[in-house]
Amino acid sequence: MTLNDTLIERLETSRAKMIANLDEIDKNRKIYPLWTIREIIAHLSGWDDAVIAFVRAVVAGDAPATPAMRGMDVYNAETVATREGLSYDQIYREYIQTRNTLVELIRAMPEAKITEKFILPWGGEGSLMDIVNIFGPHEEEHAEDIRKLIEEAK
C-alpha cells in the first residue's frame, strides 16, 4: 500500500463514520452551543478546502497559503459563515464533493511530497501526512459527539 493509499483510506474511514450518523440526527438539533449538523459539515468542508489548496500548492511547487493563520476559531467561523445562505442539501453536496476532490488530488500526488514539510494552513511546519493525522481523528470526534446525541435521544 502506498502512502497515498494510506492517507485516502484514513480520510474515507473518518468520512464514513460521520456519514453514518447524518441521517439519524435531527438537522436542527444543536450539536454544540452554536452549531447544528449543518454548521459541522460546513466546517469540515472548509478544512477540506484548505487541504485541497495545500496539496495543489505543494504539487505545483508553490508555498501553501495559510488561511487559518489568524487562528482555528476564526477560520472555522469564516468557513461556516461563507456557507450561511446555502441549504443543508447544498452544504452536504459540497461536503461530499470537497472530500472527493481531495482524495483525487492525493491519489495523483507524488508520494515523496506526502511526508515533505511545508507551511501548514494554520502556520507552522508539517506534512500532508501530519494534516491527515489531525483531520481524520477530528472528523471522528465530531462523528462520536453526534452518535452520543443519537443514543441519548433513544
C-alpha positions in Angstrom: 0.0 0.0 0.0 1.4 3.4 -0.9 1.4 6.4 1.4 -1.3 7.9 -0.9 -3.5 4.9 -0.3 -2.9 5.1 3.4 -4.0 8.7 3.5 -7.0 8.1 1.3 -8.1 5.2 3.5 -7.8 7.3 6.6 -9.9 10.1 5.1 -12.5 7.7 3.8 -12.7 6.0 7.2 -13.4 9.2 9.0 -15.9 10.4 6.4 -17.8 7.1 6.6 -18.1 7.4 10.4 -19.5 10.9 10.0 -21.9 10.0 7.2 -23.2 7.0 9.2 -24.7 9.4 11.7 -26.1 12.1 9.4 -29.4 10.5 8.6 -30.2 9.8 12.2 -29.7 13.2 13.7 -32.3 16.0 13.6 -30.9 18.5 11.2 -31.9 21.4 13.5 -30.6 19.9 16.7 -27.8 21.8 18.3 -24.7 19.6 18.4 -22.6 22.3 20.0 -23.8 25.6 21.5 -23.8 27.4 18.2 -23.7 24.6 15.6 -26.2 22.2 14.2 -25.1 19.4 11.8 -25.3 21.9 9.0 -22.6 24.0 10.5 -20.4 21.0 11.4 -20.3 19.7 7.8 -19.8 23.3 6.6 -16.8 23.5 8.9 -15.4 20.1 7.7 -15.8 21.2 4.1 -13.9 24.4 4.9 -11.0 22.4 6.2 -11.1 20.1 3.1 -10.9 23.4 1.1 -7.7 24.4 3.0 -6.1 21.0 2.5 -7.1 21.0 -1.2 -5.3 24.3 -1.6 -2.3 22.9 0.4 -2.0 19.9 -1.9 -2.4 21.9 -5.1 0.3 24.3 -4.0 2.7 21.5 -2.9 2.3 19.7 -6.2 2.8 22.9 -8.2 5.9 23.7 -6.2 4.4 26.8 -4.6 4.3 27.8 -1.0 1.0 26.8 0.6 -1.3 29.6 1.8 -2.1 30.0 5.5 -5.9 30.6 5.5 -6.1 29.8 9.2 -3.1 32.0 10.3 -5.4 34.1 12.5 -6.4 31.0 14.4 -8.6 27.9 14.1 -11.7 29.6 15.7 -11.5 32.5 13.3 -11.1 30.2 10.3 -13.9 27.9 11.5 -16.3 30.9 11.9 -15.3 32.2 8.4 -15.9 28.8 6.7 -19.3 28.4 8.3 -20.3 32.0 7.6 -19.4 31.7 3.9 -22.0 28.8 3.6 -24.7 30.6 5.6 -27.1 31.1 2.8 -26.8 27.6 1.5 -29.4 24.9 2.2 -28.5 21.7 4.1 -28.6 19.8 0.8 -26.2 22.2 -0.9 -23.8 22.1 2.1 -24.0 18.3 2.1 -23.2 18.0 -1.6 -20.2 20.3 -1.1 -19.1 18.2 1.9 -19.1 15.1 -0.4 -17.5 16.9 -3.3 -14.7 18.5 -1.4 -13.6 15.2 0.0 -13.8 13.5 -3.4 -11.6 16.3 -4.8 -9.1 15.9 -2.0 -9.0 12.2 -2.5 -8.3 12.5 -6.2 -5.6 15.1 -5.6 -3.9 12.8 -3.0 -4.2 9.8 -5.4 -2.3 11.8 -8.1 0.2 13.4 -5.7 3.9 12.3 -5.9 4.3 10.0 -2.9 7.6 11.8 -1.9 5.6 15.0 -1.3 3.4 13.4 1.3 5.9 13.5 4.1 7.8 16.6 2.9 7.5 19.6 5.3 5.7 22.7 4.2 3.9 25.6 5.9 0.6 24.3 7.2 -2.8 26.1 6.6 -2.7 27.4 10.2 1.1 28.2 10.2 3.9 26.2 11.5 5.5 23.4 9.6 4.3 19.9 8.7 3.4 17.5 6.0 0.2 16.3 4.4 0.6 13.1 6.5 0.5 15.4 9.6 -2.6 17.1 8.3 -4.5 13.9 7.7 -3.4 12.5 11.0 -5.0 15.6 12.6 -8.2 15.9 10.5 -9.1 12.2 10.3 -9.4 12.0 14.1 -11.0 15.4 14.3 -13.8 14.4 12.0 -14.2 11.2 14.0 -14.6 13.3 17.2 -17.5 15.1 15.6 -19.0 11.8 14.5 -18.7 10.5 18.0 -20.4 13.6 19.5 -23.3 13.1 17.1 -23.5 9.4 17.8 -23.7 10.1 21.5 -26.6 12.5 21.0 -28.4 10.0 18.8 -28.0 7.4 21.6 -29.2 9.8 24.3 -32.4 10.5 22.2 -33.3 6.8 22.0 
